[in-house]
Amino acid sequence: MKIVVLVKQVPDSGAERNLRNDDNTVDRGSANNVINEMDEYAIEEALRIQEAHGGEVTLLTMGPERATESIRKALSMGPDNAVHVSDEALRGSCAVATSAVIAAALRTLEPDLVICGAESTDARGQVLPHMLAERLGVAALTGARKLTIEGSQLTIERQTEEGYEVVTAATPAVVSVWDTINDPRYPSFKGIMAAKKKPVSTLALADLSIDASTVGVAGATSAVVDHSKRPPRSGGVKVTDSGDGGTQLVAFLATEKFV
């Protein structure tokens, strides 16, 4: 089985994140960039499938040249190789354009199974798996907390607020996973050293026959029109009870629309 795992380099969610002033896109150049957390669970699931059923695990990422660092870190977990779609014209691409580029790259790889995180910590759109499945004409099994494989048949437990749904489909398919599906392994020293020698191929828009005018900031179907810093926290309201403390408290709660 040929498995492709989508990996994205994102600004660290534990640090301050900013938007650029010129085009209101995420300022990735000044951020501490890391592997999207949910993608680590996707990598782990792919490796477990490989261990149980054999095959090859390939990472696929779209991002600037510096995303190579995250690719190598992801490879240290155990995948066999990686493909990096990198082109200056891609900066600022919306989800629609991103799905078109990644779908084009996936067609060159012809995977049996595509696994990705259910969302990225920078955009949190949860739409890319569905868009990819639509563009590729395959099934989308999204929001999985469990995945089982029997031959070419896939079965997931789709996590919901009320419990879970059972969804089945045949390969090829796109599966997105939540962080409840497994516990990602830590890279070993051997894995870290091996990752330095694993093949990483690079694709540009020309290699995928995609017009540069359809991607990036200029080709985006959505945009942030304005942004500002979150206002600093103000001090709380102290109620001094002089016999009417209850009345003051209810009045404050009413002002904040709690009652």
Secondary structure, DSSP 8 states (H G I E B T S, - for coil): -EEEEE--EEE-TTS---B-TTT--B--TTS-EEE-HHHHHHHHHHHHHHHHH--EEEEEEE--GGGHHHHHHHHTTS-SEEEEE--GGGTT--HHHHHHHHHHHHHHH--SEEEEES--TTT----HHHHHHHHHT-EEEEEEEEEEEETTEEEEEEE-SSSEEEEEEESSEEEEE-TTS-------HHHHHHHTTS-EEEE-GGGGT--GGGSTTTT-S--------------------SS-HHHHHHHHHHHTT--
